[in-house]
Amino acid sequence: MLFDIKDVDKKFYNERLRDFLPEKIIDIHTHVWLDRMVTHTTDELAKVVSWPSKIAKDNSIEDLLETYELLFPDKSVSPMTFSNVIDKNSMDKMNAYVAQCAETYNLPSLAFTQPDWDAEKFETIVTQGGFLGAKVYLTFSANCIPTNEIRIFDFLPHHQLDVLNRHNWIVMLHIPRDKRLRDPLNLAQMLEIENRYPNIKLIIAHVGRAYCPEDIGNAFEVLADTKNMMFDFSANTNTEVFEKLIKAVGPKRIMFGSDMPITRMRMRRICENGHYINVVPKGLYGNISADKNMREVVGKEAEHLSFFIYEEIDAFRRASERTKLSRVDIEDVFYNNAQEIINPNK
């Protein structure tokens, strides 16, 4: 078995999630990769938080599918896949692995792409791999740009947006900068994509990294009039953020994503002074003393911790109750909305 399912997990799932979740689920945000294919450079790792690397050294497609069977034993869960945050030297191998997995298991997938690819190369890689679009990430912006000064267009350039728009492709966007969703430059560039490239199926990952209420600012007022951009709530457990998202854009533009494999983590998340902290059992994830986003607990508190993914879904359940979403709305969020962008003609 890939990991243990404890009584606390069964109780959490059966009492809070089983009846809430629809029978069919699409997970719009998952990573699959093999550790033997990856090398990381110091410059790239310096731009991301360290704790996700402690959850799983890799996540094969077989591990991902087994994860669903363990966590959602009575549901049918299907992923959209892309590789992990990787270095440029590994990208070709990792994209090839994702394409192979997608073909073998008949799954939708995205290519991890680099901003320095010209339009022709970008288009060729997405097309030849059978991908539905691109997953872009701030680590591939130029090393000379300080991390908190990275702009969306530094790693999602206009010549690639032109290609995405022409093909009606998907782009999965993890926004940069310390202010996250409330950053005015992020918001301006998100709106520019919305208005300038209306055919792109733009997905803002993690609700724009608004993991705490302080990350929101006036974002939902700014974004309330948008028509196209979608939001996934992967790796996010904040009910207040979800509630404001639902009120701003409605359930037709929200999608479930897990960010597997990191949401296999045994934890719960809290916010302190506007910063998120993952509370985990002591010793389970090695030495985390230097990580400001991690905190260890012991005893009964540790024993009652279940999975990150359960905490995420439960937070959305509470938000859906507060905003009075219907059963159809829940089915849209967890299945129909993703199905419409993956298979628009079906």
N, C-alpha and C positions, 0 to 999 in steps of 0.2 A: 504494500500500500504506500502511496506517495507521501501521505502524512496522516496523522491520527485524527479521527473524529471522536471527540469526547462527549460525555453526557451533557456538559454545559453547552456544547455546540448543537446537539440534537434538540435540547430544550429551547434554545434561542430560535432555531429554525422552525420548529413545530409550532411554537407559541406566537411568534411574531411575523414570520415570513411566508410560510407555506401557503396559507390561504390568500395572502396579499398578492403573491406573484402569479402571473398568468401561466398557462401550461407551456406555451412556447415563448422563448426569450432569444433575442439577438444581443450579443455582447459586442458593441461597436468598437471597443478599444482594448486590444490584447497584443502582447508581445510574445513572439516565439523566436528562439535562437538557440544555438549550440555553443557552449563555452569554448570548445576547441577551435572555433572559427574566429574568436575575438581577441584583439589586442587593443589596449587603451593607452592613450598618451596622457601625460600629466596635464597638458594645456586643456584637453577636452574634459577630463574629469574635474578640473578645477571649477568648471562652469555649472556643475550640478551638485545636488545634495548627495551625501554618501550612503544614507541608510537603505535605499532600495537594493543596493548590491548585496546586502546581508541576508536578504530573504531567500534568494534562489540564485545559484551560479548560472543556471540556464533554464529554459522552458521549452522543451520539445513540443511539437504538436500533440504527440501522444500524452505527454504530461498535462497539457492544457485540457484535453478532452477528458482525461481521468479526473482532473480537478473538478470539472462540472459534475461528473457522476457522483463524486464524493460529497460535494457541497449542496447539490440540488438533485437529490436522488429520484424525485418524482416529476422533474421538469425536463423539457427538451431545450438545450441551450446550444446555440451555434455562434461562433465568433467571426468577426472580421479581424484579420491578423496583419501585423507588420513586425519588423525586427526590433531589437532593443536599441537603446542609445549606444551607438558604436563609433569606432574610429573610422576614418575614411578608408584606411587600408583594408578593413574587413567588409566594407559595404557591399561589394559585388557578391561575395560569398553569402552574406546574410540575406540579401535580396533574392538570390538564387534559391536559397533554402526555403524562404517564405513562398516563393512562386511554386516550388515543388510541392510543398505541403498543401497549398491552395488547390493545385490540380489534383492531387491524390485524394483529398477529402471534399472536393467540390465546395470550397470556401472562398468568400471574397477576401481580397488582400490589397494592401497599399505598398508602394515602394518607398523606402527611405531614400531621400534625395539630398544632393549637395547644391548649395546656392551658386557655386562656380561652374556648374554645368551650363552650357549654352542651350538654347531652346531646342535645337535638333537632338542633342544627346538626351536631354530631359524627356522629350516626347518618345524617343526610341526606347529608352529603358522602361518607361511605364507601359508602352504598347507591347513590346516584345515579351515582357514578363506577365502579361495578362492582368496587370494591376488595374484597379478602379480609380487610381489617383495617387496622391503622395502624402507621406508623413514627413513633416519638416520639423527641425529642432534647432534651438539656439546654439548648440555645441558646434555647429558647422559654420557659424559666422566667423569672420576673420579674427585671428588670434590677437590682432592689435587693438580690437575694440574691447574696452573694459566691460565686464559682465553686466553691470547695471546700466550700461549705455547702449546695449544691443537693441536694435529696432526690429520689428517684424520683417521689414523689407531687406534687412541684412541677411536673413536666412530663407526668405521667401521672396525672391526678386521679381520684378515686374515682367521680365521676359518669360519666366516660368508661369506666372499668373495668367499671361496671355494664352499659353498653351492649355492650361487647366480650364480656362473659360471657354476656349474654342471647342473642347471635347466634352464639356459638361461634367468634368471629373470632380472627385472628392479631394479635399485637402484637410488633413487633421492638423490643427494648429495648437501648439502649446505656447502661450504667449510669454514673453520675457519680462525682465525688469522687476526690481524688488517691490514696487507698489502693486504689481499684479493687475487685477481687473480694474482697479481705480486709477491706474496710470493714464493720464490724459493723452499721451502719445500713442499708447496701445489702443485706446478707444478710437482715436482719430484714424489710425491705420486700419483697424477692423472695419470702421465705417467706409473707408476708401475702398477696401476690397468689396464690401457689400454693394457699393454704388457703381464702381468702375468695372466690376467683373460679375455681373448678375447671374451668369450661368454656372458659376462655381458652386459646388455643394460644400460650403464652408462649415466645418465643425470646430467649435471652440472647446478644447479639451479641459476637463476638470472644473467646469464653470469658470473658466478664465483664471484658474488657480486661486479662486476666492475661498480659501479653506477656513477663514474666520470672518465674522461680520465686518471687521475693520478693513478687510480687503475690498469691500464693495464700493465705498465712496458713493458717487452719483452715477455709477456705471449703468444701472438699470433704467434710470431716467434717460440717459443718453441713448441706450440701445433699444428702448421700448418701441420705437417707430421702425425698427428694422423689420424686414419681411423674409429674408432668406437664411441668414446665418442660424445654424443649429448649435446646441450646447450638449455635451455629454457631462455626466456628473461622476466620472470615474475618479477613484481614489479621494473622494471628498465625503465627509461625514457630517456636514454642518446643516442642520435642519433649517435654521434661520436663512441661510444663503439659498437653500432650495426653495423655501417658501417665497422669497423675493423674486427668484428666477421664474417660478410658475406664474406669479402675478404679472411679471413684466412681459413675458413672451408667450405664455400659454403652453399647454401640454403637447401641442403638435410640433414644437421645435426643441423638444428635450428628448435625449436618448440615454438609455442605460449603457454604461461602459464600466469595465472592472479595473483596467490597467493591470491585468494579470501578467506576471505571477505575484506582484508585490502585495496584492490584497489577500493572498493566502496568509499574510502576517497575522499573528495572534496579538491583538491589541485593542485599545480604544483611543480615540483622539480627543484631546482637550485644547482649548485656546486660553492662553495667558498673555495679557498685554498685547493682543493682536497677533500673536505668533502661535502656530500650531505645534503641539507636542504629542508624539506617539507614546502612549503608556504601554509598556511591554513587560512580560515576566523576566525577572532577573536572570541573566546568563543565557537566555535563549538565543540571542543574536550576537554573541561574542562581546567584545569590548566596545561599548558605545559611549564611553565617558566623554569623548571629545565632540559628540554630536548634539548640538543644541536642540534638535528636533526629536530627541529620544529621551525617555525617562524610564527607569526600571522600578518595578514594585515586587513585593514578595507576599507570601501568605495567602489569605483568602482573596485579597484583591487580585493577585496574579492568577489564582485558580479560576476566577470567574471571567477571565478574559476569553473572548471567542475571536472569530475571524474578522479582519478588516472589511471584507466584502459584506459580511452580515451587518456590520455597523453602518456601512454605507447605505445599504438597501433599507435598513430600519429607519435611518434618518430621513430618507426620501418618503418612506411610508408615513412618518409623522407629518411631514410637510404636506403630503397629499391629503391627509385627513383635515389639516388646518385650512387648506384651500378648497376642500370639498370636491376633489377630483372624482370623477365617475369611474366605474369599472372599465368602460371603453377608453377613457383617458389613460388609465394604467396600462392597458393593452397597447395603446399607441406608444407610450414611453418605452416600454420594455420589448416591443416587437414591431409594430406597424410602421413607426416613423423610420426606423432603420431599414426595414424591408423596402420602403418606398424609394430610398436613395440608392440602395444596393441593386434592386431589381425594379426600376421605374416603369417598365412595360408589363409587369405581371400584376 
